[in-house]
Amino acid sequence: MSDMKMINLMIDGNEVKVPENTTIMDAAELTLGIRIPRLCYHPDLSMQGSCRVCIVQVKGIPYYMASCSVNVWEGMEVQTNSPEIQQARRDIVELLLDNHPRECLTCERDGNCELQNIAYATGVRERLFEGERKRFPRETDSIAVNRNQEKCILCGRCVRTCAEVQGVFNLSQQGRGFTTEVAPAHGARMDDSVCIQCGQCINACPTAAITEHTFTDDVWRALADPKKHVVVQTAPAIRATIGEGFGLEPGTPSTGKLVTALRRLGFDRVFDTNFAADLTIVEEATELLHRFEGEGPLPLLTSCSPGWVNFLEKFYPELIPYASSCRSPMSMMSSLLKTWYAQKSGIDPKDIFVVAVMPCTAKKYESRREEFISADGIPQTDAVITTRELIWMIRNYGINFAGLPDGEFDSPLGESSGAGDIFGTTGGVMEAALRMAVEKLTGSSPEELEFTEVRAVEGLRERELKVNDDITLRVGVANGLTNAKQLLDAVVNREKEFHIIEIMACPGGCIGGGGQPYPPRGYRIFDKRLLAKRASALYEIDKGKKLRSSNHNPAIRQLYDEYLGEPGSDKAHELLHTHYEAKLPRGIR
């Protein structure tokens, strides 16, 4: 570090010194705390420099420069907030606004829109430019991800996120000039493209050009229907993030308040998807042990993340035989709710309306997969809503979330171990599986239940875990599919050998899912500080539980004793397992 060359420059009349190869934007923020406005820029994505909102004046340069993409040089003199710069930025933002729909008060991102915030910060108080505005048809009938290109400002963040973070390359800017839009190849619908429905493009979008398809109206109708028995299940990651929507500090565990809020909304039963996470571990660890003994190919690829499953089917179909046949916890729970729970409760499955609160837009797509639709055309999961949608429903109902007392999940589908809680963060599925697998391989519970070696918020991790003198498990953990490609390509090319690989489609795992709350003030999308705080909430919940291994959950044992028989049984395979197949977008089949 001492050998790093330092650059001397002036910013707004202040002498500063920064390392070479520092951008003007970073130099201003790191040394003087000046946050230059920006829209297209994101520190975790490649540089585009297209929005020009971050322009500054540099002495001796006859044009404004984009501070996000220009590095400082020795003796540079920069003005970030001269009257001319302020007016130029205002003009740029005004032009964006005048080509934008005038529906802020009815927009999904009202109050949480970066364009709206920039307009306020730059002092835009009126629309000065009149003329033709771009017009595009809206795509509102996709299962998970909808597009409204009239709200697109062509910042390119969704395109770069899809390519650089997820490695899918589904989106690109098409057309020229006034007709430019962001769309899948050949202008296809999202459902007809290679889109994996992960929703990371939604998180990256600064406006509401890309949003999740909402099922909240279906949920309201079901709650108002006296003939419907409406039950809800809530994913592990939700309890670590929902508080952000009500002003709670990121990383605040909110399980009890979440349960109470769902009861206040009118749900007849509130169940915990963590129960099914424990069930997933029992089935998946059993599958791993069978494969470890030669009954199937290794490595075992986890199958909890629907975005990852979509990616597998579209981009790595040759690895389908390696994927666990276990359904995701959501789909396991929904299957049980319309079979075992229906029988125990004496309710016709057709009268049970199952709502799943999930961190992931791909769960909406998963709920409509053919394998999870009954013969009479009824989905096992009737409606999937994201964390963001639930936050809106709670606000809509006038519930003071932060002031709620703590409630308890309904039994027996609400009882879970700490292993179920950590499913919501990357490495959690692996760690939960290891807690059971090591016990089965050695005949005794692990002395240390926390397998910190597989906790991988950074995106990619490979480890060798010595179980005993005879057994060493080789494991891989990846979140974000660009990271996953490194592990998958190593398997395909036979460069590395693993026993089990956990893959989560979204950065950080479910805590960074495409349906999670937009980052609170002071954070950004893909912010590792935010992801770490959310993960810490789940680890805190896990540590606080007496029961921390999935296979020790008495409610799981009751389920097998009463209904399923044993892990891996025919009944278990019928209700808890599925299959995958290679899929191509409809346009190129």
ABEGO torsion letter per residue (X at the ends): XAABBBBBBBBGGBBBBBBBGBBAAAAAAAAAGBBBBBAABBAABBBAGAAGAABBBBBGBABBBBAAABBBBBGBBBBAABAAAAAAAAAAAAAAAAABBBAAAABAABGABAAAAAAAAAGBABBABBEBBBBBBBBAABAABBBBAAABAGAGAAAAAAAAAAGAGABBBBEBEAABBBBBBGGBBAAABABAGAGAAAAABABAABBBBBAAAAAAAAAABAABBBBBBBBAAAAAAAAAAAGBBBGBBAAAAAAAAAAAAGBABBBBAAAAAAAAAAAAAAAAAAAAAGBEBOBBBBAABAAAAAAAAAABAAAAAABBABBBAAAAAAAAAABAAAAAAGBBAAABBBBBBBABAAAAAAAABAAABBAAGBBABABBBBAAAAAAAAAAAGBBAAABBBBBBBOAAABBBAAAAAAABBGAAAAAAAAAAAAAAAGBBBABABBAAABBAAGBBBBBBBABAABBBBBBBBBEAAAAAAAAAAAAAGABBBABBBBBABBGEAAABAABBBBBBGBBBGBAAAAAAAAAAAAAAAAABABABAAABAAAAAAAAAAAGBBGBAAAAAAABBBBBBBBBAAAX
